[in-house]
Structure formats: C-alpha cells, structure tokens
Amino acid sequence: MRRIFGFTLCMLMLSCAQSHDRFQRNESSNGDVSRRNCWQDDNSSTTLQIMRNFMTKPLEADLKRDNYIQTFGCAYEEIELEENAIQAVHRAILQSLRNRQVEVRDDLLTLLESKPPRPDNLKRDYTIYINLPQADNQIKVASYQVKILDIEVRRTIESPVTILTRIATRFMHPEDHYQAIPVSMEKSAFIKVLEKADEVLLLTEKGKIDQIYQLLSRSKKTTTVQKPLGLSKLSFADTFNLIDEFNPTKKYPAIFLGKGIVMGLTPKHGPIVFKFGEERLYGLRLDLKNFQRLTTEFEEFNYQAPETILQCLFIKSSKRKPAAMPGGF
C-alpha cells in the first residue's frame, strides 16, 4: 500500500512540476503574475464579469414562440479555442436538460467533438436524443433540437481564449414539449459555481483558510457526499490535513486548489500556497486517509481553477517559503 501511495504522490509531483514549468513559460503572455491582486488586469475582465453581462441577452421572439428555451455556457480551462468551445456548448446543453429534468441518451462530448462548434464554424445546429419519462415508469425516446445562437471568444483574466455561448433548445415534436414543460428557467448554474470558486480563491490570496472552511461548510447537502479515495480523485476545494512529522498529534488544515497545488497552514509560516511534496519543507506530511469533500458542486460541474490564477497565487506565496529545507528535516 505504501508503494501505491508513493507512486501516486510521485506522479502528482511530476505533473505539478510540469504544470509549474508551463506557469513559467506562460508568464509573459499572462501578464505580471506578481501583481498585488491576482484578479487585477487593466486589459481584461473576469469570465464571471463578462458572463453576467452576456446572460442579459433575451431569447428571440420567434424562437420563444416556437417553444425554445435559452441557456448559456462558458469555458476557459484549455489553451485551445476549439476545446473551450466544445466545453462551453456542452455546459449549456446540460443546463437545458437539467431545466427540463430529462437525461440525454447520446454521448454529448463525442458528438460535439465529431462536429465541433467554433466561432468561425457554420455548424450551429444539432439533434440529440433524450429519455422522456412516461407514466408507469416507462421511458420514451425523444428528439431534442439544439441551436447555437452565439459563440464568442473573449480575452479574460482566466484565458485569452475564453468561450461564451448562448443556445436555444426544444423538443422536435410539440407533443413531447407539452409532456416536459421546463421546471426551471435557470440560465447557467455554472455561474453560481464560478461565484463560489472566486470567493474561495480570493480568500486563498488573503490566506483566510479558516474562512474558506466556513464557506464550504455552509453548502447545502442534499445527497451523501462521497469522500475522495486518493490524491488522484481530488477536486477543487477538497480538504485534508497536514501532519507534523515530529509531533503526529498536531494537524494543520489544507485545501486542494488544482494541478497539484494546495494551500495549507504551516507551523511557522502561516497559510502557504505550495506544490504537493513541498509540505516536507515545513516538517509536514500528507494525511492520506482523511480527504474530505465539503461540497459536491465543484466536482459535479467539473470546475477547474484557472491556471493563471493558480500561477499568481503560487508565485506570490513563494516569497514566504523557506529557501532551503531546514536542517534536520
């Protein structure tokens, strides 16, 4: 078992080192990573800011008359425009299905990857198939139409190729529409996830680890939260402890941020943003048996913290790190 943990940790440390190298390579393109506020950029807004404005667009009258509903999506996680476009449209379609409380039969990502949406691509219409619940626990297969109304590339603090999309969706056959009237008109639940994640990252920048725990603990828990089973299963804002190597009864809280980066409380340096493996610099080790997930929303929506923000937090925090491993560690 120790060998498995050791191998997993080594792989994560290698992945983190590669990510850190990419941080350094991207420094010139992402601006001053040592800026006082990691969200401050004279030339760009945050994805959340532009999405709030983007989502004020009304659905066209003719589409509304034809039983379409409107949902929105965004993505910034990848460096390729096309990959972000696929993810943004995927999120918008999933929101539409959640609004109607129906399940898709198709592999949506595979469909979108085979016919990728792009800002310069004329492919804007898709037909997918969903399971429409019927009486007596029966399921009917129904056709569902998707129209991409807008797909735009924007430069944001998170990424120079952030994608915003607006889609309209409806059942192909009117009788299916009247059997599945929308139970929600949510434009994008992912925006609420972004808002909460921004709170976590802002508190990380301020070193307020106790307030992050309080924020996460206030999350509504409608289902049993499954604990992450290992380092490779961690999602944004999952929590765990760091154990004092010289006094195992002492434990310090830590929060996973993504890409092998964590914020942890250290005995002598306070809250520090560091890479997996660097906890040894502070005489600490990971508690591999007690990972916690205080909220499911980040994992459910596949939220990933923007690399440019993690880069900024990591480098700003590095000036408080010990220059070399203390003697005896």
C-alpha positions in Angstrom: 0.0 0.0 0.0 2.9 2.4 0.8 4.3 1.7 -2.6 1.0 2.7 -4.2 0.8 5.9 -2.2 4.4 6.7 -3.0 3.9 6.1 -6.8 0.7 8.2 -6.8 2.5 11.0 -5.0 5.5 10.9 -7.3 3.2 11.1 -10.4 1.3 14.0 -9.0 4.6 15.8 -8.1 5.9 15.2 -11.6 2.6 16.5 -13.0 2.8 19.5 -10.8 6.4 20.2 -11.8 5.3 20.1 -15.5 2.4 22.5 -14.7 4.8 24.8 -12.9 7.1 24.8 -15.9 4.1 25.8 -18.0 3.4 28.6 -15.5 6.9 30.0 -16.1 6.6 29.7 -19.9 3.2 31.4 -19.9 4.3 34.3 -17.6 4.9 36.8 -20.4 1.5 36.0 -22.0 -0.5 36.1 -18.8 0.8 39.4 -17.5 2.5 40.2 -14.3 2.0 37.2 -12.1 3.3 39.0 -9.1 0.6 41.7 -9.3 -0.8 42.8 -6.0 -4.3 41.4 -6.8 -4.4 38.2 -8.8 -7.7 39.4 -10.4 -6.4 42.9 -11.3 -5.7 43.3 -15.0 -6.2 46.6 -16.9 -6.9 44.9 -20.2 -9.2 42.1 -19.2 -12.3 41.3 -17.1 -13.0 38.1 -15.3 -15.1 35.4 -17.0 -17.7 35.9 -14.3 -18.0 39.6 -15.1 -18.4 39.2 -18.8 -20.8 36.2 -18.4 -23.1 38.3 -16.2 -23.4 40.8 -19.0 -23.6 38.2 -21.7 -26.5 36.5 -20.0 -28.7 39.6 -20.2 -29.4 38.8 -23.9 -33.1 37.9 -24.4 -34.3 35.0 -26.4 -35.5 36.0 -29.8 -39.3 36.3 -30.0 -39.8 33.8 -32.9 -37.8 31.1 -31.0 -39.7 31.7 -27.8 -42.9 31.3 -29.7 -41.7 28.0 -31.1 -41.1 26.6 -27.6 -37.4 27.1 -27.4 -35.7 27.8 -24.1 -32.4 29.6 -23.7 -29.3 28.6 -21.7 -25.7 29.8 -21.5 -22.3 28.2 -21.1 -18.7 29.3 -20.9 -15.2 27.6 -20.7 -11.6 28.8 -20.2 -9.8 25.8 -18.9 -8.0 24.7 -22.1 -5.4 26.5 -24.2 -7.2 25.5 -27.5 -10.1 27.6 -28.6 -12.0 24.6 -30.0 -11.7 22.6 -26.8 -13.2 25.5 -24.8 -15.9 25.9 -27.4 -16.9 22.2 -27.0 -16.9 22.5 -23.2 -19.0 25.8 -23.2 -21.6 24.3 -25.5 -21.6 21.1 -23.5 -22.3 23.0 -20.3 -25.1 25.0 -22.0 -26.8 21.8 -23.3 -26.6 20.1 -19.9 -28.2 23.2 -18.3 -31.1 22.9 -20.7 -31.6 19.2 -19.9 -31.4 20.0 -16.1 -34.1 22.6 -16.6 -36.4 20.0 -18.1 -35.3 17.2 -15.8 -34.5 14.8 -18.7 -31.5 12.7 -19.4 -29.6 12.5 -22.7 -29.1 9.2 -24.4 -26.1 10.3 -26.5 -22.5 10.8 -25.5 -22.7 14.6 -25.9 -18.9 15.2 -25.8 -18.3 12.7 -28.5 -21.0 14.3 -30.7 -19.6 17.8 -30.2 -16.0 16.6 -30.8 -17.1 14.9 -34.1 -18.8 18.1 -35.2 -17.0 20.8 -33.1 -18.6 24.2 -32.7 -16.3 27.2 -33.3 -16.8 30.9 -33.6 -15.9 30.7 -37.3 -17.8 27.5 -38.0 -21.2 27.3 -39.6 -22.1 24.2 -37.7 -24.7 25.6 -35.3 -27.5 23.0 -35.2 -27.5 19.6 -33.5 -30.2 17.0 -32.9 -29.8 14.8 -29.8 -31.9 12.1 -28.2 -33.2 12.1 -24.7 -35.1 9.9 -22.3 -38.5 11.4 -21.7 -40.2 9.8 -18.6 -43.7 8.4 -19.2 -46.4 7.0 -17.0 -45.9 3.6 -15.3 -42.2 4.1 -15.2 -41.9 4.0 -19.0 -39.3 5.8 -21.0 -39.8 7.4 -24.4 -37.0 8.4 -26.7 -37.5 11.9 -27.9 -35.6 14.1 -30.4 -34.2 17.3 -28.9 -33.0 20.2 -31.1 -30.1 22.5 -30.2 -29.4 25.8 -31.9 -26.2 27.7 -31.1 -27.2 31.4 -31.2 -23.9 32.9 -30.1 -20.5 31.6 -29.7 -17.8 34.2 -28.9 -14.2 34.2 -28.0 -13.1 36.7 -25.4 -9.9 37.6 -23.6 -10.4 37.3 -19.9 -8.1 37.2 -16.9 -8.6 33.4 -16.9 -7.7 32.8 -20.5 -7.1 34.7 -23.8 -9.4 32.1 -25.5 -12.4 32.1 -23.1 -15.5 31.0 -24.9 -19.1 32.2 -24.2 -22.1 30.6 -25.8 -25.8 31.1 -25.9 -28.1 28.3 -27.1 -31.8 27.6 -27.7 -33.2 24.1 -27.3 -36.6 22.5 -27.7 -38.2 19.1 -28.4 -38.6 18.4 -32.1 -42.2 17.2 -31.7 -44.7 19.5 -30.0 -46.4 16.7 -28.1 -43.1 15.9 -26.4 -42.7 19.5 -25.4 -46.1 19.6 -23.6 -45.2 16.4 -21.7 -42.0 18.0 -20.4 -42.7 21.7 -19.7 -39.5 23.2 -18.2 -39.4 23.0 -14.4 -36.7 25.6 -14.3 -35.5 28.5 -16.3 -32.0 28.6 -14.9 -29.7 30.4 -17.4 -26.5 28.8 -16.1 -26.0 27.2 -12.7 -22.3 27.1 -13.6 -22.1 30.8 -13.0 -23.0 30.2 -9.3 -20.2 27.7 -9.1 -17.8 30.3 -10.6 -19.0 32.8 -8.0 -18.3 30.5 -5.1 -15.0 29.4 -6.6 -13.9 33.1 -6.9 -14.7 33.5 -3.2 -12.5 30.6 -2.3 -9.6 31.9 -4.5 -9.9 35.4 -3.1 -9.8 34.1 0.4 -6.8 31.9 -0.6 -5.0 35.1 -1.8 -5.7 36.6 1.6 -4.6 33.5 3.5 -8.0 33.1 5.1 -8.1 29.3 5.3 -10.5 29.3 8.3 -13.0 31.4 6.3 -12.7 29.0 3.3 -13.7 26.1 5.6 -16.6 28.1 6.9 -17.8 29.0 3.4 -17.6 25.3 2.2 -19.3 24.1 5.3 -22.3 26.3 4.6 -23.0 24.4 1.3 -26.4 22.7 1.1 -26.0 18.9 1.2 -29.0 17.2 -0.5 -27.1 14.0 -1.0 -24.5 12.0 0.8 -21.0 13.3 -0.1 -18.6 10.7 -1.1 -15.1 11.1 0.2 -12.3 11.3 -2.4 -10.5 8.0 -2.4 -7.0 9.3 -3.1 -4.8 12.1 -4.4 -5.8 11.4 -8.0 -9.5 11.8 -7.1 -9.2 15.2 -5.5 -11.4 18.0 -6.8 -11.2 21.8 -6.3 -11.7 22.8 -2.7 -11.5 19.2 -1.3 -9.9 19.4 2.2 -7.4 17.3 4.2 -4.9 17.6 7.0 -1.1 18.0 7.1 0.5 16.1 9.9 3.5 17.3 11.9 6.3 14.8 11.3 7.8 15.4 14.7 4.5 15.5 16.6 1.8 13.4 14.8 -0.9 14.7 17.2 -0.6 18.1 15.6 -2.5 18.5 12.4 -2.9 21.5 10.1 -5.8 22.2 7.6 -5.1 22.2 3.8 -7.3 22.8 0.7 -6.7 21.4 -2.8 -6.7 24.0 -5.5 -5.9 22.0 -8.6 -2.9 21.0 -10.7 -1.0 19.6 -7.7 -1.3 23.0 -5.9 -2.7 23.3 -2.3 -3.0 26.0 0.4 -2.0 24.7 3.8 -1.5 26.1 7.2 2.2 25.7 8.3 3.5 25.9 11.9 6.0 28.8 11.3 4.9 30.4 8.0 1.2 30.5 8.3 -1.0 29.8 5.3 1.2 29.0 2.2 0.3 28.0 -1.4 2.6 25.2 -2.4 3.0 22.1 -4.6 2.5 18.6 -3.3 5.8 17.5 -2.0 6.8 20.9 -0.6 5.0 20.2 2.6 8.2 18.4 3.7 9.9 21.8 3.7 7.8 22.7 6.7 8.2 19.4 8.6 4.7 18.2 7.5 3.3 15.2 5.6 0.0 14.5 4.0 -2.7 12.7 5.8 -3.7 10.3 3.0 -6.5 8.7 4.9 -8.9 11.6 5.6 -9.7 13.5 2.5 -13.0 15.4 2.8 -15.4 16.9 0.2 -17.5 19.5 2.0 -19.5 20.4 -1.2 -20.2 18.4 -4.4 -20.8 21.3 -6.8 -17.2 21.8 -8.0 -16.9 18.1 -8.8 -20.4 17.9 -10.3 -19.8 20.8 -12.7 -16.2 19.8 -13.4 -14.9 23.1 -12.2 -11.2 23.7 -12.5 -9.4 26.8 -11.1 -7.8 29.0 -13.8 -4.2 28.2 -14.3 -3.3 31.9 -14.5 -4.8 32.5 -11.0 -3.1 29.5 -9.5 0.2 30.7 -11.1 -0.3 34.1 -9.5 -1.2 32.7 -6.0 1.7 30.2 -6.2 4.4 32.8 -7.1 3.1 35.4 -4.7 3.2 32.9 -1.9 6.7 31.6 -2.8 8.4 34.6 -1.3 7.2 33.4 2.1 8.6 29.9 1.6 11.9 28.7 3.2 14.7 29.0 0.7 16.0 25.5 1.5 14.9 22.5 3.6 15.6 23.3 7.2 18.3 21.3 8.9 17.2 18.0 10.3 14.1 17.7 8.0 
